[in-house]
Amino acid sequence: MRICGVKLTHDGAIAVVENGKLLFSIEQEKRDNNRRYQKIDNLDTIVSALSEHGLCAEDIDHFVIDGWDGEVESHFQVFSGAHAISLKAAPYTERRPDKLLDSFHYTGLLIGGKSYPYKSYPHVSGHVASAYCSSPFAQDNQPALCLVWDGGIIPRLYQVKRHEAHLVDCLFPIVGHIYAGAGHHFGPYKKAGGAAWDLGVAGKLMAYIALGSVDEHVISVFQGLYQERFAGDTKLARYYRENIHIPEFALAAVRDFFEASMMRLTSKPHENVLRSFHVFLERLLVREIKMALERHFTQGPQNLCIAGGCGLNIKWNSALRESGLFSAIWVPPFPNDSGSAIGAACCAMAEDKGFIPLEWSVYSGPSVKFGQIPPGWTASRCSIAQLAHLLADNKPVIFLSGRAELGPRALGGRSILAAPTSPTVKNFLNDIKLREHFRPVAPICLEDRAQLIFDPGTPDPYMLFDHQTRVEWRDKIPAVVHLDGSARLQTIRRDSLHPVAQLLVEYEKITNIPLLCNTSANHHGRGFFPDAASACEWGGVEQVWCDGFLFRNESGVGPAIKG
């Protein structure tokens, strides 16, 4: 059975699952240098994605559209070719706690001039299904809890078994957008009162807070306002909880929360305010999930999956892992809406066969292309060993290999790689990426050497937990050490068949250092480069390696790296 999952809105994507195996997931932002979070506004995109993988609409047994905003149903206005059409889908959350897989049935999905029936499941159902079905718990037929905390909802805790999934508890009344909201009221991303919010700020704040210190007085201010406005037995808090399901109301309440906090924290450095707010939310999350476990479970630690946009917060993930509340924690590389097309397909699979394991690879995105290389660039064959020598000579390289990785983080398929030994490399990479000086550059490291260099240094193939760089290594690899000594580590097995693993092995032979700098290969504010031509046209790095070929900028015009 072939199932095509479609995410039309924010982080649009198309995924196909065939008999329990993920064939591909194509995120819109990774096509044609599209902008981040690109939606799908024309159903011809489905035709193109299927065709690129040798399929057509008639080959699909079930189309599934991810649910979106709406209490009863969600509504979309899209095109099919030149025809404007209206579609309906499931709402954001499930209608009943025990009906996570309630499917909504519709007709009128116009693809290639033909109308198809389709299903839809609530948006949160897709998060639960994608997180659990991709997890090792599903592989071992073990039950797990699933924490879903998305921008538009409060944190929700589900229990998933092979043939059952239900809501356990709602943890506390704060929508996930509050983290980005903090960044729009304090610090370098502060916006005027009515300005639209940039949801990408949430990830940047994780880097910025390394500049600050925890201030317990600031935390107490946030705690007091939280009780007064959100969680307590006040008239204001009760009214808030009654209306939190209305997106505009919830965002307005978040703005009011921060406006009140700004009045009480006028003398506090913004970096300390934001660091303290992060810690306030982290403590709240750990405390409330602990209390939920005590209310609902008497047995020992549970398995936990984490999904929703807040699953990209590596510090919260680490705090939950370090809490001792869970036997094991799984975060997929696509916890945010980039995995929603996969989740929609997994919902249909689960309704038919239960929450069975999904066979998948993180490298299931679009295949890399060469494209028309611009004038001034030369091409030659280049082995992995030769490329390792170039990197050892302190020459950064755009590394494009095979199919793109799923999710928002570059994991060696669409990366800019560089030697970690020069203290100027981080600034060079941030400059060419138009990023702030406090943004980190991640290390990609051979898994069997990671614990030597990082604490805890446990396997982290998708860059989703926090690690500290061991003191004796900080001067050896300064380019990947963040301001607070941490590192956004990605590990990869030495025996992996992916070329980036082979490159690390060769680089280690030359330098005795088993890691490289890794940052995403993309235009500012856009998805990964879809082809070598795009990387060359950008020109931020003078060498582009693409599946065995090295493209060099021979024009003599381009950025230089010192040190």
ABEGO torsion letter per residue (X at the ends): XBBBBBBABBGBBBBBBBGGBBABBBBAAABGGBBBGBBBABAAAAAAAAAAAGBBAAABABBBBBBBBEAABBBBBBBBEABBBBBBBBBABBABAABAABBBBBBGBBBGGBBBBBBBBBAAAAAAAAAAAABAAAAAGBBBBBBBBBAABBBBBBBBBAABBBBABBABBBBAAAAAAAAAABEAABBBAABBBBAAAAAAAAAAAAABBBBAAAAAAAAAAAAAAAABABAAAAAAAAAAABAAAAAAAAAAAAAAAAAAAAABBAAAAAAAAAAAAAAAAAAAAAAAAAAABABBBBBBBBBEAAAABAAAAAAAAAAGABABBBBBABABAAAAAAAAAAAAAAAAAEBBBBBBBABABBBBBAEBBBBGBBBBBBBAAAAAAAAAAGBBBBBBBEBBBBEABBAGABBBBBBAABAAAAAAAAAAAGBBAABBBBBBBBAAAAAAABOAGBBBAAGABBBBBBAAAAAABAAABBAAGBBBBBBBBAABABAAAAAAAAAAAAAGBABBBBBBBBBBGBBBBABAAAAAAAGABABBBBGGBBBBBAAGBEBBBBX
